[in-house]
Amino acid sequence: MIREHAILPVRPGREDAFLAAFQTARPLIESRPGFRGLSLSRSVENPSTFLLLVDWERLEDHTEGFRGSPEYADWRALLHSFYDPFPEVQHFISVP
């Protein structure tokens, strides 16, 4: 399993609109092959910052499958305008 990790810096004052857009976007990622789960958390110290964790079966399910899909184009249109700066995405695997 691969865990995608992204800190989402949402423009201050746009948090509620982001959360509404995320609810629309969520089924786009959940429908993709290899998707295993997702959580979105909000920072206590900085309420404009969100943590997105997405579990994938394989790295390619995210980097090629989702990002190369029509669903990703819709995801991008719904969410990317909220970020400043644009989030850095990293992928992690469990270690024993």
N, C-alpha and C positions, 0 to 999 in steps of 0.2 A: 504494500500500500504506500502511496505517496500522499503527503500532506502539503497542500499549497498554503502559503502564509502571505498575507498582504495587509499592511497597515494602510488604511484608507483615510487620507487627510481631506475631509470634506470642508468646503468653503464655509466659514462661520455664517450663521443665519440661514443656511440651506439644509440643515440636518433633517428637518421634517419632510421636506421635498425629496431628499435622498432616500429616506426610509420608505416613503410611498413608492418611489421608482424602484427601489430594491425589491419590494413585494411583487411588482409587476415583472421584474427581471428574473427573479428566483426560479420560476418554472423552466426558464430557458436553459439554465445550467443543469437543473435536476433531471431534465429529459435526455441528457447526453449519455451515450455509452461510456461505461467506466466510472461514472459518477457514483460515489458511495455515501456522501454526506456533506453537510455544510453547517457552519455556525457563523453568526455575525454577532459581535459584541461591541459595546460602546465603552469608551474610556470614562472612568469616574473623574479623573483629574482634568481631562480635556474632552468635553462632550462633543467636540467636532471631529474627534478621531475614532475610527472604528477598526476592529480587527476582523478580517475575513479568513476563515479556515475552511478549506475544501479538501475532502478526501477523494482520491482517485485510485483506481486499480493500478494504473501505470502512468508514468510521466507523459507518455505520448497521448493518452486520453485527454489530457489538458492541452499540451502544447500543439499538437497536430489536430486532434479530434475536435475539441471545443473551439479553440482559436481559429481553426480553419472552416468553421461551420457558419451557415446563415444565422443560427441562433446567436453566435458571438457578435455578429454585426448589429443585431438588435440589442444585445446586452451593452455593447459599446455606446450605441445611440442613447440608451436610457440612462447610463451611469457615468460615463467618462467626463462629462462636463462639470460634475460636482467636485472633482479632485483638484487640489492645488497644494503641493506639487503632485504630479502623477505618481501613483504608488509603485514601489518596487515589489516585485513578486519573487518569492523564493520557494523552493520545493525541498521537503525534508522526508527522510525515512527513519523509522524507529531503529534504535540501537539496543542491543542486549545489555 
